[in-house]
Amino acid sequence: MRLVWFRNDLRLADNPALRSCCGNAGADEEPVAALFVISPTQWRQHKMAPIRQRFILAQVDALGLELAALGIELHLLRVETFAETPAALASLCRELGVTRLYANQAIELDEQRRDHGVTAALAEQEVSCHWLNGCCVLPPGRVLTGSREMFKVFTPFSRAWLKALDEDGFVIHRAPAPRGDSLPWQPLAERDFVDEALGETTPDPRWPVGEAEALRRLHAFLDQGVLDYGETRDFPAMAGTSVLSPYLAAGIISPRQCVAALQQRLGGRPQSKAQPGFVWLNELIWREFYRHLLVLIPTLSMNRPFKPETAALPWSWDPDAFAAWCEGRTGYPIVDAAMRCLNATGWMHNRLRMIVASFLTKDLHIHWRLGEDYFMSRLIDGDLAANNGGWQWAAGTGADAAPYFRVFNPTTQGQRFDPQGDFIRTWVSELADMPATYVHQPHDWLRLKGRQDYPAPMVDHAVARVRAIEMFRDLEKK
């Protein structure tokens, strides 16, 4: 018996572990089974958002049904923590008579430690483990500098990544062929291990699951938005992005599928900013960069800064100021609208992520770790590599950091990227009737109307900006 272990790769198509496990599907081959491990306690320790957990479990349900149609049974294990996983998996392998385990590599530190434990436990039973690359277009360690080291700066990484992809190429593998008669599938909601601690398992109607939905979104974006992406991607009131991040984070679609579809749409792979489609491809390369960094620098998985010296920055931990940011009560309309949108939907536009991260770290001077954890606790697309990379980029502690220049003015950011205030009025109900002329600086208008239903600005941005820059200058002096 061969066993394929699904993790953040909840798809049939372009799944290296599944492909390798199934082989050529010859009649003389070993039977194949599949596995998904549910770890509620560990998920909570990793701040997994309830909406993301619900999304993943709904996709597991859909995947189990699709595998059953191929004659492959998906086994479900509930193991509370990663530490318990090796023993539980070894027991299942004994029960099923497994001789080979296949899985796509994990890049996060705790997950890697879990997998090392699994390898050791199964070796005692003479079960071989096969770890493949399913999370990146190019595996970590493939894109190297001239001195054969991994990159720590994005722009040269991007150039080297494009060159390596031209050299290596890639193939998109189809879903495996049926391996026997279809099997029954019991929905998760009917399982004994589903309880209040595990949470809701039915799909959120705002986020339909399934590979077909992910591909629909991809092709709709490529047909309607990719050519204008560079001009529209920063405006949250516009449908200018692919909204594929939840599907990429759960592995419902692979980054290779995205690159392949982009190439097919454009008739080739763009190589520079001057070429259509490159801006979106570059976002996929950023995703790769952060994932490669997580492998290169394991301490990024341990709440430590990319630049070790920045650990000495005198960040604030003010709980009241942090709560006001979380709840969208800062008195800066674009920041409040973004946070209220996140709390209501589990998703935030990328431009808004940069704005609110800059506000928390550069205006309120609150530690980026609090913001990183809060995002993970709310985002449907919560992904450690991308989330950590984005927060450290904004805070000035990470790769490609520019602490003296990357201090966003929340008012001018709102004026530039939500000029008519459409996004703000959608999410800040107090400003729903606010004229566009005043929506980014509403307080004088509100006073004239005798209204006090929207908070005054928490801080003076000009003063806070100076303090943020001084923090980094003082660090350099030390």
C-alpha angles and dihedrals in degrees: 000000000000120000127202115200114210118207124146089350103079098167142094099215122074093003109144095194093050092043093051093044094052095043113178094331093237119173092244095055126106118268117261130225131178135219140200121185119210113204109177097171092048091046090054091048088054090051093243109183115243089233090054092048089051091049093050095047091048089052091048087055091051092045093050090054092049092048091049089055087057092051094255119126117219110214118204123210123188107207114165099213139018090245090066095047101086094056093043092048092047089053092051092048091053091049094050097037093240117183100174133031122201126193140151114252121264118222101196118095099237091046092049090051089050091051093049087054091050092050091052094045094049093045087066087060093044091247111147119220122214117195118193138180111260102140103063137040088230117026120246108270095034097090106065140164123247088269090054096253129128118260124256097183122067106220097057088041089055092052092047091045092055091048093048091049090052089051098044104031117188142233128224109221120212123231112279121268120252113283097198143325117335117268133216119261125206111209117239092243089066095050123108094232094060108104141142092279091058093049134206117347102183118100120267104239090222090061113040114198130221139086090259091059092048091051091046091055092046095051093042089055093046091049097045112018118021097085091053095037095107090057100038107034096089098055111088095193089061127074090237102134134069095240087212097128097100090051093048092046092053092041094241085135126021128231088237090059089053093051092045093050091048091052091049092049094050099034091242144018115282114236105188143027090260091066124082114258096019095110091061092043088053089057089056088050090052087054089053091047094055092047092050089049091054089058094043094048110033091181088074085075089056101061092261125135124254087231103052094202091064090068085085094062111122098240121179123239095191104162096199094051090045091051091051089053093047093050097043097250101127098113091239106110100210091048093048093046091051094050094046090050090052093049092049101041109020092237137089132192112249095240088053091050089058093046096050093042091052090048094051095047104030102031101032094025089219119157114271090226090072091053093045091053093045092052091050090050091055110027122099087203095047107159121169097218097047095038095048092043093051095047094048090046089055095042094051094241100099144065115311089011120169105183096174097050105029097077104121119211101224093206097051091041089057092046092050101043102029099030097165094038093240094141093044094051090049093059107024103065093187088065098041092112095039116128113242090242091066105026096101093046102026103156100091091048091048092050091051088054091048092241127145100172096110121061124248116246111287093218141010103253094210091055094042091051092056091050091050092053091046090055091061094040091052089050091054091051090053 
